[in-house]
Amino acid sequence: MASAKDLLVKPIASADARAFIRKHHYSGKVATNSQLHLGVFWDGKLEGVMQFGPSLDKSKIIGLVEGTGWNEFLELNRMAFSEALPKNSESRAISVAMKLIKKHAPHVKWVISFADGTQCGDGTIYRASGFVLTGIKKSLDLCRLPSGEVVHSVTLKSSPNAPRPELRGKTFAQVTGGGTSFKKYVEASGGEVLAGFQLRYIYFVDPKYRSRLNCQELPFSAILDAGASMYKGKKR
């Protein structure tokens, strides 16, 4: 009988990981800052990918857990699985990934990830995998362009001088007068803001670091209370 315990999780080439993410992730986009690419194999075929790397702005994240060194945390930047995998494969794959990180990168004490409660889901997989919920916030950081493409404000602010096709070759810095106004970008691109939620989760590779958490650990019931419950792009 098919079992998630029969999955094989191992490092793969970045090119293979990115090709899979583009095909299977709901956004169709890769995280260019990912450095560790783990493939999930089922019956000898690549059926899942997890990409880990530094957060785009580590200075804003590092303080969430007191006493964390600059290289002691990672972000699970992207994760995608095919429909061919058996039940509970996602949580099994994450469990194996964390064990691999603990064994081969013992300096990493915790892993952060974010659930997109605007387009995708509220983090069901994270909760099933032992992550701690540490934040729920309303999100106005996503813009749907007339082409249908969705752009996050962080992407724009991390590369403000990159020419943008939706701005007819102008840059984010140019349309905002050198500022960081997402509203001005939305107006200039002819897009619309997508309202929703972003949920923040942390997995403690080293359990001792859980006591160092500098923010509130939220009960999972807080998701429903906040009206942030979502599964596969549908509000619950």
C-alpha positions in Angstrom: 0.0 0.0 0.0 1.3 3.5 -0.9 2.8 5.3 2.1 4.4 8.7 2.6 7.1 6.8 4.6 8.4 5.6 1.2 9.3 9.1 0.0 12.9 10.0 -0.8 14.0 13.5 0.1 17.4 14.6 -1.2 19.2 17.7 -2.6 18.7 18.5 -6.3 20.1 21.0 -8.7 18.7 24.5 -8.5 17.7 24.4 -12.2 15.5 21.3 -11.6 14.0 22.8 -8.5 13.1 26.0 -10.3 11.6 24.3 -13.2 9.3 22.2 -10.9 8.3 25.3 -8.9 7.4 27.2 -12.0 5.2 24.4 -13.1 3.5 23.4 -9.8 3.6 26.4 -7.4 0.4 28.4 -7.5 2.4 31.6 -8.1 4.5 30.2 -10.9 7.5 32.0 -9.5 10.7 30.9 -7.9 12.5 32.5 -5.0 15.8 33.7 -6.4 17.4 33.9 -2.9 17.0 30.1 -2.3 20.2 28.2 -1.7 19.1 24.8 -0.6 16.9 22.8 -2.9 15.4 19.5 -1.7 13.5 17.2 -4.1 10.8 14.8 -3.0 10.9 11.6 -5.0 8.1 9.1 -5.3 8.6 5.9 -7.2 11.8 7.4 -8.7 10.1 10.5 -10.0 10.4 14.1 -8.7 7.0 15.0 -7.3 7.8 17.8 -4.8 10.3 20.5 -4.1 11.2 22.6 -1.0 13.5 25.6 -1.4 15.3 27.1 1.6 17.4 30.3 1.8 18.0 33.5 3.7 15.1 35.9 4.2 15.1 38.9 1.9 15.5 41.2 4.9 17.2 39.2 7.6 17.5 42.2 9.9 13.7 42.3 10.3 13.4 38.6 11.0 16.4 37.8 13.2 15.0 39.5 16.3 12.0 37.2 16.4 14.1 34.7 18.4 16.5 36.2 21.0 20.2 35.5 20.6 20.0 34.2 17.1 23.2 34.5 15.0 23.2 35.9 11.5 23.5 32.4 10.0 21.4 30.5 12.5 18.0 30.7 10.7 16.6 29.9 7.3 13.4 30.7 5.4 11.4 28.0 3.6 11.0 30.2 0.5 9.0 27.9 -1.7 7.3 24.6 -1.5 5.2 22.7 -4.1 4.0 19.1 -4.4 2.3 17.3 -7.2 -1.1 15.5 -6.9 0.7 12.1 -7.4 2.0 11.9 -3.9 0.2 9.8 -1.3 -1.7 11.2 1.8 0.4 13.0 4.4 3.4 13.4 2.0 3.8 17.1 2.6 4.3 16.8 6.4 6.5 13.7 5.9 8.7 15.6 3.5 9.0 18.6 5.8 9.9 16.3 8.7 12.7 14.7 6.7 13.9 18.1 5.4 14.2 19.4 9.0 16.2 16.3 10.0 18.5 16.8 7.1 19.1 20.4 8.1 19.7 19.4 11.7 22.3 16.8 10.6 24.1 18.6 7.9 23.7 22.3 9.0 23.7 22.1 12.8 24.2 25.9 13.1 20.6 26.4 11.8 18.4 26.7 14.9 15.0 27.6 13.4 13.2 27.9 10.1 10.6 30.6 9.2 8.0 30.5 6.6 4.9 32.4 5.5 1.5 31.2 4.4 -0.3 33.3 1.8 -3.8 33.7 3.1 -4.7 35.9 0.2 -4.2 33.5 -2.7 -3.4 30.1 -1.3 -4.0 28.9 2.2 -3.6 29.5 5.9 -0.7 27.0 6.5 -2.4 23.7 7.1 0.8 21.9 6.1 2.8 23.9 8.6 0.5 23.1 11.5 0.6 19.4 10.7 4.4 19.6 10.5 5.2 21.0 14.0 5.5 24.7 13.1 4.5 27.4 15.7 2.1 30.2 14.6 3.7 33.5 15.5 1.8 36.1 13.5 -1.4 36.9 11.5 -1.5 40.2 9.7 -3.8 41.8 7.2 -2.0 42.0 3.9 -2.2 44.7 1.2 1.1 43.8 -0.3 0.0 42.0 -3.4 -1.0 43.6 -6.7 -2.7 41.9 -9.6 -1.6 43.4 -12.9 -3.8 43.7 -15.9 -1.9 40.8 -17.4 -3.0 38.6 -14.5 0.5 38.5 -12.9 0.7 39.0 -9.2 3.5 41.1 -7.7 4.5 41.4 -4.1 5.7 44.7 -2.7 8.8 43.1 -1.2 9.9 42.0 -4.7 9.7 45.7 -5.8 11.4 47.1 -2.8 14.3 44.6 -2.9 15.1 45.6 -6.5 13.8 49.2 -6.8 16.1 50.1 -9.8 15.1 47.1 -12.0 13.2 48.1 -15.1 9.6 46.7 -14.9 7.7 45.7 -18.1 4.3 46.7 -16.5 5.8 50.2 -16.0 6.8 50.3 -19.6 10.5 50.0 -18.7 10.4 52.4 -15.8 11.6 51.3 -12.3 9.8 51.1 -9.0 12.1 53.9 -7.8 11.1 56.1 -10.7 7.4 55.9 -10.3 7.6 56.4 -6.6 10.0 59.3 -6.8 12.7 57.3 -5.0 10.3 56.2 -2.3 8.6 53.0 -1.3 5.0 53.8 -2.0 3.2 50.6 -3.1 0.1 52.7 -3.8 1.9 54.7 -6.4 3.2 51.6 -8.1 -0.3 50.1 -8.2 -1.7 53.3 -9.8 1.2 53.5 -12.3 0.8 49.8 -13.3 -2.9 49.9 -13.6 -3.2 47.0 -11.2 -5.4 46.3 -8.2 -4.5 45.5 -4.6 -5.4 42.0 -3.4 -6.6 42.1 0.2 -6.1 39.1 2.5 -3.8 37.8 5.2 -0.2 36.7 5.7 0.5 34.1 8.4 4.0 33.6 9.9 5.2 30.2 11.1 8.4 29.1 12.8 9.8 25.6 13.1 12.4 25.1 15.9 15.1 22.8 14.6 16.7 23.2 18.1 13.8 23.0 20.5 15.7 25.0 23.1 15.2 28.1 21.0 11.5 28.1 21.4 11.8 29.6 24.9 13.6 32.5 23.2 10.7 33.6 21.1 10.3 37.4 21.3 6.8 37.4 20.0 3.5 35.8 21.0 2.9 32.2 20.2 -0.6 32.1 18.9 -3.1 29.3 19.2 -4.2 27.9 15.8 -7.8 28.9 16.7 -6.7 32.5 16.2 -6.7 32.0 12.5 -10.5 31.5 12.4 -11.0 34.3 15.0 -9.2 36.7 12.7 -11.2 35.6 9.6 -8.0 34.4 8.0 -8.9 30.8 7.3 -8.3 29.7 3.7 -7.6 26.4 1.9 -6.5 26.1 -1.7 -7.4 29.6 -2.5 -10.9 29.4 -1.0 -12.0 31.3 2.2 -13.3 29.0 4.9 
